[in-house]
Amino acid sequence: MLSNQRYSQAKNETNISKQILLLKEANQYCYAPELEMSIWMLKAESTTLDREKINYYKKAIGMLDNFGDKNESRAYLDKFYCKLAKLYKPIDKEVAYYYAKQVNGGCSKNKLHKSFIYAISIIFLALLLWVILTL
């Protein structure tokens, strides 16, 4: 119940630092790889340093193996690969090309936006189901 409350608060919060704290609290009450991945993703979005972004996105990718929904996992993997391709482009074009080639269907913003909304909805429904089952 507390995990779901913290997650709902984080979803409605506009401050990224507060979102991260709320997600960490939610994850302490009920661990979910989706929450941990979201924390790494938010950390990547909150920094301006490309090297830090790369490291955070790689940590987020490491959480994807633990997702129960493989379609959701693949959608996030594509999203992170696109972000890494963009970040690596000025650093190492070969690495950027590798990440871009790994993406199913290319790196279109519309596809990524729909995948993100779908994934967030799945996470919320999973947490809600967990709360209902624990009552």
PyMOL commands that set and color helices and strands:
alter all, ss='L'
color gray80, all
select helices_A, chain A and resi 2-12+16-29+33-46+50-66+70-88+93-101+109-134
alter helices_A, ss='H'
color red, helices_A
deselect
rebuild
show_as cartoon
